[in-house]
Amino acid sequence: YQCNDDVLDDKLAEHLRTVGIDIATQTKTEKTIAEINLEANLNLQLAKVIEEGKTLVPMFGPGLTGMENLGNSCYMNSVVQCFFNLPEFRDYYCPQAEAHLNCCDKRAPDCMQCQICKLAIGLQSG
């Protein structure tokens, strides 16, 4: 076999038994990566706002809408929110957002302007 190739042993239980390991009586002690990810996703509280053990009251209004963290999107979310807090950026995209979405010939996934306009509408909707 080549380096870094998976090696499968169809007779693993038999081979381990020769060195005194009976896999039928063994107890699993470590979690696999898949199990760790599943547990983290089950325990993930995306919609809950907590700071130092206190539940905070969500704010509502234009420019106060946040973005949900999908597990590893917090840095991207904060940059996008910072852009839309700049008056020049917000004043450029927000007024034209609805008009652009109504007249754009491209499919939304293929048009960066459409995506930014959707963000503008979502973040400014309150």
C-alpha positions in Angstrom: 0.0 0.0 0.0 1.0 3.6 -0.5 1.7 6.1 2.3 -1.5 7.8 3.6 -3.7 5.1 2.0 -6.4 3.5 4.1 -5.6 0.0 5.1 -8.5 -2.3 5.8 -8.0 -5.5 7.8 -10.9 -7.9 7.2 -9.6 -10.1 10.0 -8.8 -7.3 12.5 -10.7 -9.0 15.4 -8.8 -12.2 14.8 -5.4 -10.4 14.6 -6.1 -8.4 17.8 -7.1 -11.6 19.6 -3.6 -13.0 19.0 -2.2 -10.2 21.2 -4.8 -10.6 23.9 -7.4 -8.0 22.8 -10.9 -9.2 22.5 -12.8 -6.4 20.7 -16.2 -7.9 21.7 -15.6 -7.0 25.3 -14.0 -3.6 24.8 -15.7 -0.4 25.8 -15.5 2.7 23.6 -14.0 5.6 25.4 -13.3 8.3 22.8 -15.8 10.0 20.4 -15.2 10.1 16.7 -15.0 13.4 14.9 -18.5 12.8 13.5 -19.9 12.2 17.0 -18.2 15.4 18.3 -19.6 17.4 15.4 -23.1 16.0 15.9 -23.0 16.7 19.6 -21.8 20.3 19.0 -24.6 20.9 16.5 -27.2 19.5 18.8 -26.0 21.8 21.7 -25.6 24.8 19.4 -27.9 27.7 20.4 -27.8 29.9 17.4 -30.8 32.1 18.3 -30.1 32.7 22.0 -28.3 35.9 23.0 -26.3 35.3 26.2 -23.7 37.4 27.8 -22.1 36.5 31.1 -25.0 34.2 32.0 -27.7 36.8 31.5 -30.3 36.6 28.7 -30.3 39.9 26.8 -33.4 41.5 25.3 -33.1 41.6 21.5 -33.3 45.1 19.9 -35.5 45.8 16.9 -35.3 48.5 14.2 -33.5 49.4 11.0 -29.8 48.7 11.2 -30.3 46.7 14.4 -30.9 43.4 12.7 -28.1 41.0 13.1 -27.0 37.9 11.2 -27.1 34.4 12.6 -23.8 32.6 13.2 -23.8 29.3 11.3 -20.9 28.0 13.4 -18.0 29.6 11.5 -19.5 32.7 9.9 -19.2 35.1 12.7 -16.2 37.0 11.3 -17.8 37.3 7.9 -21.1 38.5 9.5 -19.3 41.1 11.5 -17.5 42.5 8.5 -20.8 42.7 6.5 -22.5 44.4 9.4 -19.7 46.9 9.7 -20.0 47.7 6.0 -23.7 48.4 6.3 -23.0 50.6 9.3 -21.0 52.9 7.1 -23.4 55.6 5.9 -21.8 55.8 2.4 -22.2 52.0 1.9 -25.7 51.9 3.3 -26.8 55.0 1.3 -25.5 53.5 -1.9 -27.1 50.0 -1.6 -30.3 50.5 0.5 -32.3 53.0 -1.7 -31.7 51.0 -4.9 -32.1 47.5 -3.4 -35.8 46.9 -4.2 -35.5 48.5 -7.7 -32.5 46.4 -8.6 -34.1 43.2 -7.5 -37.2 44.0 -9.6 -35.4 44.8 -12.8 -32.3 42.6 -12.8 -32.0 40.2 -15.8 -29.6 37.8 -14.1 -30.5 35.0 -11.8 -30.1 36.1 -8.2 -27.3 33.5 -7.4 -25.3 34.8 -10.4 -25.6 38.5 -9.5 -23.4 40.0 -6.7 -25.5 43.2 -6.8 -28.7 41.1 -6.1 -27.0 39.4 -3.1 -25.8 42.7 -1.6 -29.3 44.2 -2.2 -30.9 41.2 -0.4 -28.5 41.8 2.5 -29.3 45.5 2.6 -33.0 44.8 2.7 -32.6 42.1 5.4 -30.3 44.2 7.6 -32.3 47.4 7.3 -35.7 45.7 7.7 -35.6 45.8 11.5 
